[in-house]
Amino acid sequence: MQNPPLRLGFLASNNGASMRAIILAIEAGALAAEARLVISNKRDAPALAFASEHGVPARTIATAQDAGAADAALAQALKDADVQLVVLSGYLRKLGPKTLAAYAGRVLNIHPGPLPRFGGQGMYGRRVHEAVAAAGVAESAVTVHIVDEEYDHGPTLIALSVPLAPGDDAAGIEAKVTAAEAGVFVEVVRRICEGTLALPESPWMISDNLP
């Protein structure tokens, strides 16, 4: 018997590239999932406009002034939308305890580099690629992991290697990693929907590698 569609919620601070890729995959019939809600901490985030254009409810929950109230509002909004799995798509705010408790083990983030070496507070976007370039390593990575109370700390679900060429600078590394990112998140969600990739403490089977 086929599982019912997985109900997804998205948090995005800006463009929400992975969110867009997942929603487009749903529309194309490539994912057995439903996009229930998109939330941003910025009223002018392009992710909100994209969501509205594609018929997905969208709202803003500002986090700058009262973090506790924002945390409670975020958790409640996701619950009200009957969201099962939360996808962070460039969401540049740390989740609060209420949201993390409500969705323990069910919040996913994508990180544009190998973890834990190139993660932690302040390590996002171009900063990650600059650190990778400075380290002179032979490869970067696209890492999808479970979100917990520490930055870039939760269990890794998928780590896809991104080979680098000698002398690649931060811009070159960013281009290579960005080209891989959206497709990786779509693949992760597809495998969760199919039951071939397990979240911690879930009944789904575990599959360790991308094809």
C-alpha positions as CSV (number, residue, x, y, z in Angstrom):
1,M,0.0,0.0,0.0
2,Q,1.4,3.4,-1.0
3,N,2.1,6.0,1.7
4,P,-0.1,9.1,1.6
5,P,1.7,12.3,0.3
6,L,4.3,13.7,2.7
7,R,3.2,17.1,4.0
8,L,6.0,19.6,3.8
9,G,6.6,23.0,5.4
10,F,9.4,25.3,4.2
11,L,11.4,28.0,6.0
12,A,13.3,30.4,3.7
13,S,15.0,33.8,4.3
14,N,15.6,34.8,0.7
15,N,15.2,32.9,-2.6
16,G,14.6,29.4,-1.2
17,A,16.4,27.5,-4.1
18,S,15.8,24.1,-2.6
19,M,12.2,25.0,-1.8
20,R,11.6,26.0,-5.4
21,A,13.2,22.8,-6.7
22,I,11.0,20.6,-4.4
23,I,7.8,22.4,-5.2
24,L,8.5,22.2,-9.0
25,A,9.2,18.4,-8.5
26,I,5.9,18.0,-6.8
27,E,4.1,19.8,-9.6
28,A,5.8,17.6,-12.1
29,G,4.6,14.5,-10.3
30,A,8.2,13.5,-9.3
31,L,7.5,13.6,-5.6
32,A,4.6,12.1,-3.6
33,A,4.4,15.2,-1.3
34,E,2.4,18.3,-0.6
35,A,3.7,21.8,0.0
36,R,1.6,23.0,2.9
37,L,3.3,26.2,3.9
38,V,6.2,28.6,3.2
39,I,7.4,30.8,6.0
40,S,10.0,33.6,5.9
41,N,11.4,35.9,8.5
42,K,11.6,38.6,5.8
43,R,8.4,40.2,4.3
44,D,10.1,40.8,0.9
45,A,11.7,37.4,0.5
46,P,11.4,36.2,-3.1
47,A,10.5,32.7,-1.7
48,L,7.1,34.1,-0.5
49,A,6.3,35.4,-3.9
50,F,7.2,32.1,-5.5
51,A,5.1,30.2,-3.1
52,S,2.0,32.4,-3.7
53,E,2.5,32.1,-7.5
54,H,2.4,28.3,-7.1
55,G,-0.6,28.2,-4.8
56,V,1.3,27.4,-1.6
57,P,0.2,29.4,1.5
58,A,2.9,31.9,2.5
59,R,3.4,34.0,5.6
60,T,6.0,36.1,7.4
61,I,7.0,35.5,11.0
62,A,9.6,38.1,12.0
63,T,12.3,37.0,14.5
64,A,14.1,40.2,15.2
65,Q,12.3,41.5,18.3
66,D,10.7,38.7,20.4
67,A,12.5,35.4,19.7
68,G,10.2,33.5,22.1
69,A,7.0,34.7,20.6
70,A,8.4,34.1,17.1
71,D,9.4,30.5,18.0
72,A,5.9,29.8,19.4
73,A,4.2,31.3,16.3
74,L,6.4,29.3,14.0
75,A,5.7,26.0,15.8
76,Q,2.0,26.8,15.8
77,A,1.9,27.8,12.1
78,L,3.5,24.5,11.1
79,K,1.2,22.5,13.3
80,D,-1.9,24.4,11.9
81,A,-0.8,23.5,8.4
82,D,-0.5,19.8,9.4
83,V,3.1,19.8,8.4
84,Q,5.0,16.5,8.9
85,L,8.5,17.4,7.7
86,V,10.2,20.9,7.7
87,V,12.7,21.9,5.1
88,L,15.1,24.8,5.7
89,S,15.9,26.4,2.4
90,G,18.4,29.2,3.2
91,Y,16.7,30.0,6.5
92,L,19.2,32.2,8.3
93,R,17.8,32.0,11.8
94,K,18.4,29.5,14.6
95,L,15.2,27.6,15.4
96,G,13.9,28.0,18.9
97,P,13.0,25.2,21.5
98,K,9.3,25.1,20.8
99,T,9.8,24.5,17.1
100,L,12.6,22.0,17.7
101,A,10.5,20.1,20.3
102,A,7.4,20.0,18.0
103,Y,9.5,18.7,15.1
104,A,12.3,16.8,16.7
105,G,14.1,14.8,14.1
106,R,11.9,16.2,11.4
107,V,13.6,19.4,10.4
108,L,16.1,19.1,7.5
109,N,18.8,21.6,6.4
110,I,21.2,21.6,3.5
111,H,24.7,22.9,4.1
112,P,27.0,23.9,1.2
113,G,30.2,22.1,2.5
114,P,31.5,19.2,4.5
115,L,30.4,18.8,8.1
116,P,31.5,19.3,10.8
117,R,34.8,20.8,9.5
118,F,33.1,23.7,7.6
119,G,30.0,24.2,9.7
120,G,29.0,26.1,12.8
121,Q,27.7,29.5,13.8
122,G,28.4,32.1,11.1
123,M,29.3,29.5,8.5
124,Y,26.9,29.9,5.6
125,G,26.9,30.9,2.0
126,R,30.1,32.4,0.6
127,R,31.8,32.1,4.0
128,V,31.7,28.3,3.7
129,H,33.2,28.4,0.2
130,E,35.9,30.8,1.2
131,A,36.9,28.5,4.1
132,V,37.0,25.5,1.8
133,A,39.2,27.4,-0.7
134,A,41.5,28.5,2.0
135,A,41.9,24.9,3.3
136,G,43.0,23.7,-0.2
137,V,41.0,20.5,0.1
138,A,40.3,18.3,-3.0
139,E,36.5,18.2,-2.6
140,S,33.6,20.1,-1.0
141,A,30.2,18.6,-0.3
142,V,26.5,19.1,-0.2
143,T,25.3,17.9,3.1
144,V,21.7,17.3,4.2
145,H,21.3,16.9,7.9
146,I,18.8,16.9,10.7
147,V,18.5,20.2,12.6
148,D,19.0,20.3,16.3
149,E,19.8,23.0,18.9
150,E,23.3,23.5,17.6
151,Y,24.4,25.0,14.3
152,D,25.1,22.3,11.6
153,H,25.3,19.6,14.3
154,G,22.5,17.1,13.8
155,P,22.9,13.7,12.1
156,T,23.8,13.7,8.4
157,L,21.4,12.0,6.0
158,I,23.3,12.5,2.8
159,A,26.7,13.9,2.0
160,L,27.4,14.2,-1.7
161,S,31.0,14.9,-2.6
162,V,31.7,17.8,-5.0
163,P,35.2,17.4,-6.6
164,L,37.3,20.5,-6.8
165,A,40.1,21.5,-9.2
166,P,43.4,22.8,-8.0
167,G,43.2,26.6,-7.6
168,D,39.4,26.8,-7.4
169,D,38.5,30.0,-5.7
170,A,35.4,30.7,-3.5
171,A,33.3,31.7,-6.5
172,G,34.3,28.6,-8.5
173,I,33.5,26.4,-5.5
174,E,30.2,28.1,-4.9
175,A,29.2,27.5,-8.6
176,K,30.0,23.8,-8.4
177,V,28.2,23.3,-5.0
178,T,25.2,25.3,-6.1
179,A,24.8,23.2,-9.2
180,A,24.4,20.1,-7.0
181,E,22.4,21.5,-4.1
182,A,18.8,21.6,-5.3
183,G,18.9,18.2,-6.9
184,V,20.2,16.6,-3.7
185,F,17.4,17.9,-1.6
186,V,14.8,16.7,-4.1
187,E,16.4,13.3,-4.0
188,V,16.4,13.2,-0.2
189,V,12.7,14.1,0.0
190,R,11.9,11.6,-2.8
191,R,13.6,8.8,-0.8
192,I,11.9,9.8,2.4
193,C,8.5,9.7,0.5
194,E,9.3,6.2,-0.9
195,G,10.5,4.9,2.4
196,T,14.1,4.2,1.3
197,L,15.7,6.8,3.5
198,A,15.1,6.9,7.2
199,L,14.9,9.8,9.6
200,P,16.1,9.1,13.1
201,E,13.7,7.0,15.1
202,S,11.4,6.7,12.1
203,P,9.9,3.4,10.7
204,W,11.4,4.1,7.2
205,M,14.3,2.0,5.9
206,I,17.7,3.5,5.6
207,S,19.6,3.9,2.3
208,D,23.1,5.4,2.6
209,N,24.0,6.5,-0.9
210,L,22.7,8.5,-3.7
211,P,22.5,6.6,-7.0
